[in-house]
Amino acid sequence: MVTRIRKGTPKSPPEGRSTLQSVAGVLGLEGERMSKVDTAWLRMDSDTNLMMIVGVWILRPGITREALAQRVQDKLLGYRRFRQTAQQDAAGAHWRDDPDFSLDRHVVTHTLTRRRGQEAQAALQARAGALAMVPLDPAHPLWQFELIEDYEGGSALIARIHHCIADGIALISVMMSLVDGGTEPPKRKPRSHKQGLEAAEDWVADTLIRPFGDIAARALDAAGGGAAKSLSMLAAPQQGLGETLDQAMEVARLGGQLASDLAALALMPDDSPTRLKGAPKGEKRVAWCQPIPLTEVKAIGKALNCSVNDVLLSCVAGAIAGYLRHHGDDPAGKEIRAMVPINLRPMEDAWKLGNRFGLIPLVLPVGIANPIERVYAVRARMNALKGSLQPLLTFGLLSVAGLLIKPAQDAMLSLFGRKTTAVMTNVPGPGEKLKFCGATLEQTMFWVPQTGTVGLGVSILSYGGGVQFGVIADSALCPDPQRIIDAFEPEFAQLLAVTLMLPWGEV
């Protein structure tokens, strides 16, 4: 819709409103300005990849649509973002309350149909894959819950939430408020229009001006980044006069690391060519395995002096190598790059939603066949990334992308698509199983979207004492992701067996 501005003598703004506010009202821009990073995610949808986070819950016993709708009404709608539309304009994008909001549009039911001989899980996976490429209605809030009331003696819930609303870490916080006995949604104080405009530049602008602020420093410190202390020094340059020589040298060292990490991002070599990289066609397939006991993963990590992440990522690399071998490809000597999201905010701020994460490029050694050698190679690469400024740099790139017109944004972000085979998330969830509307949440999986020409998404989620491994893939590049899933558990079993055969004692 185009709003015409009548010619004539401009009138004074109404009492209590500034000229800027009046112009915003005439142009239809009133509302809360969307952050630049969230704007970038909003505009990143393409014909082959939609920017939706897709999640699946398995509940036993089953729940009703009425119970789900009531829980959403009571808890989820306490987060204002889930009642707002995302509207794009010449200046970027903004949030506006949906005047035609209807819960019936966002909480729906579906009867799962199965082909002859098809198992229930395969039918659910097919439904989740199909929904991953069904666009959300841009005229209304960008989320939807689909409840399958009758599934394997319980119910299944497929959630789709656009990435512009929140990242995966923030949505974990939302999940914890939805479950039985969960935390209450935040109670925001009403803000004036002026405060809303000031908040529009939010954390992103401050990050661009002083890119290594206290928040990012604390986040990197929590993630194991060794540069956190130096980052906090850079965040307060006014204290520089009292710095010691050692501290000044540390700041200089960090500046050198910044230049090095920026060059590493810009000069990333291409991935090894495999059948998992190419042109996606926009048809998704989803698969997941049964949970693996977390205690066994921790035991391997302790025996090999590796982290849980090292062990799991090594098994993922082995499973992908097994998939390539199954299709007649030799993975020897090959490596693939996976973009791994890194949280950049304190967990206590996760309820604010939005996107506050950076990315690190992790090269997976799929060409190493020996499971012990492979896990140590993963450990070495993960250690090399600790203290890296690349998460902050990629966050800054997304901030800049949100300032550009969409064609320029697409061109800028295509770098990651050309250099990346997969997007991989590894999120720690609650250690005990949760209750939802009186039912037990038996399994939970979710996948973040892939951008550009990336066609493979890998999700690792620990929950309820187990580790859940899932894959979402474009059918043109990986028509049978269940084969990757099926190779994951044997890889883990092999690593466990080899670890048990190692000599006891410290190496």
C-alpha positions, 0 to 999 in steps of 0.5 A, a space after each residue: 500500500 502506498 500512502 499519498 502525502 497531500 500538498 499544501 502548508 505543512 501542519 504543526 505536529 499534534 501536541 506531545 508529538 515531535 516532527 519526526 514522530 509525525 512523519 513516521 506516522 504519515 509514512 506508516 513507520 510507527 512501531 518498534 524498529 527492528 535491529 539490523 541483525 534481525 532485519 538481515 535474517 528477515 530478508 534472508 528468505 529464498 526459494 531454496 532456504 526459508 529462515 525458519 527454526 523448525 522444532 519437534 516435540 514428542 509428548 506422552 501421553 497425548 495432549 489436546 489442541 485446547 490445552 496447547 492453545 491455553 498454554 500458548 495464550 498464558 505463556 507464549 503471548 507474554 512475549 510481545 514478539 509473538 503478537 507482532 508482525 514484521 514489516 519491511 520499509 525503506 529504512 529497514 524493518 519494524 515490529 507492529 502489533 497485529 490488529 487482526 491477531 488470531 490464535 487459531 491461525 497460529 495453533 493448528 492441528 494435523 492428522 498424520 497420514 502414513 504410506 503403506 509400510 511407513 513407520 510413524 517416525 518416518 511420516 513425522 519426519 516427512 511432515 517436518 521436512 515439508 513444513 520447513 519449506 512452507 512460508 509463514 504468512 508475512 501479514 501476521 506474526 511469523 510463527 506457527 505450532 502444528 499439533 499432531 494429537 495422535 502419534 505413537 501413543 502420545 502427541 507430536 508438536 512441530 514448531 516453526 518460528 522465523 529466525 528474525 524473532 529469536 535465535 536458538 538460545 533465546 528460544 530455549 529460554 522461551 521453551 523453559 517458560 512454556 513447560 509446566 512450572 516454567 518461568 513467567 514471561 517477562 513483564 515489560 514496562 511501557 515505553 514512550 515512542 522516543 524511547 522506542 526509537 532510541 532502542 532501535 539502534 540497540 545493541 547492534 549500533 553499540 557493537 559497531 561503534 565499540 565492537 568489543 563491549 562488556 556483554 560480548 566479553 562476558 559471553 566469550 568468557 563464558 564460551 571459553 574465549 581467552 580474549 575476554 579480559 582484553 575485550 573488556 579493556 577495549 570496551 573502556 578506552 577511557 581507562 587507557 591512561 592508567 594501563 600498565 605496559 603489559 595491558 597495553 601490549 595485550 590490547 596491541 596483541 588483540 588488535 593483531 588477532 582482530 586483523 588475523 581473524 578478519 583475514 581468515 574469514 575473508 580468505 577462507 579456502 573452498 570446501 573439498 568438493 563433495 555431493 553434499 555441496 551444490 545447488 539446492 532445489 528447495 525440498 527438505 528432508 529431516 531425520 533424527 536418531 534415538 538419544 545416546 546416553 550423555 554419561 557415555 559421551 562424558 566418559 569418552 571425553 574424560 578418557 581422551 581428555 576431550 570435551 563433550 563437543 569434541 566427541 560429538 563433532 568427531 562422530 558427526 564427521 565420521 557419520 558424514 564420511 560413512 554417508 559419502 562412502 555409502 554413495 561410492 565417494 572416497 572421503 580420504 583427505 577431504 574436509 568440510 566446513 560447518 558454520 557453528 553459532 556462538 552465543 554472544 549474550 548472557 543467558 539472563 538476557 535471553 528472554 529479550 529475544 532477537 539474534 545475538 550470536 556470531 559464527 565460527 567456521 569449523 573444519 570437520 576432518 571427514 577424511 580421517 578414518 581412525 576415530 581416535 585420531 579424528 577426535 584429537 583433530 577436532 579437539 585441536 581445531 576447536 582449541 584453535 578457535 577459542 579466543 577467536 574474534 570471528 564470532 564478533 566479526 560475523 555478528 558485525 557483518 550481519 549488522 552491516 548486511 541489515 543496513 544494505 538493500 537486499 541484493 547487496 545483502 545477498 551478495 555479501 552473505 553469499 561468501 558463507 554459502 560458497 565456503 560452507 557445506 553445513 550449519 551445525 548447532 550444539 545446544 545443551 538442554 535441561 538435564 531432566 525431562 520436562 512436563 508440558 500440559 501434564 505430558 512428559 516431553 520425551 524427545 526434543 529436536 530443532 534445526 536452524 535454517 541454512 542460508 544461500 546455497 548451503 543444503 545441510 543442517 546438523 543439530 546436536 541437543 542434550 536433553 533429559 540425560 541423552 544426546 539427540 542428533 538430527 539432520 535437515 537436508 536439501 533433497 538435491 544434495 542429500 536425498 536420504 539424510 537418515 543414512 547419515 543418522 544411521 551412521 552416527 550411532 555406529 561411529 559413536 559405538 566404535 569410538 567407545 569401543 576403541 576408547 575402552 581398549 586403550 591402556 588405562 592411566 594418564 597419557 
